[in-house]
Each structure stands twice: as structure tokens, then as C-alpha cells.
């Protein structure tokens, strides 16, 4: 049995037969890889400029805390109507 035949047997890969989902999955993979490369590059730059592992730790922890706090904002749109969100965003961001 070849690898392709065994892959066809697995129901896990059935969703990859959809062309649009395949593009979505590849885009998410590329986005995740680029975000991780950005983290490595930022850490490398901080260490190269400062030469201090402590500074690298502070910058890395600040980035992690910011990601954690901003991820909590993701549940806010579930509690508000679209009209309320649009009015608030236009008022705060002045993008309208």
C-alpha cells in the first residue's frame, strides 16, 4: 500500500479535497510561519543590539503578554451588535 492510498483512507484529509479550504489552510500555515519568523528575528535583533539575555527575556515576555491581552478582545464582538461596534470603532478610530 502506498502513502497516497493510505492517505485516502484517512478521513482527516477529506477536507483537503476542497480547493478553497486547501488555499485557506496554506494561507494560515504561511501566516503562522511568518509570525514565528518575526518573533525569532525580533529576539535576535534585541540580543544583537543589547547583548543581554535579560533584555531579550523582557521583550519576549512583553510580546507574549500583549498577545494574551489582545486575544481576550476577540470575544467582545460576540456581545455587541454590528451597529454598536461600527459606531464605537468609528468614534475611537476616526476611520469613517
ABEGO torsion letter per residue (X at the ends): XBAAAAAAABAAAAAAABAAAAAAAAAAAAAAAAAAAAAAAAAAAAAAAAGBAAAAAAAAAAAAAAAAAAAAAAAAAAABBAAAAAAAAAAAAGAX
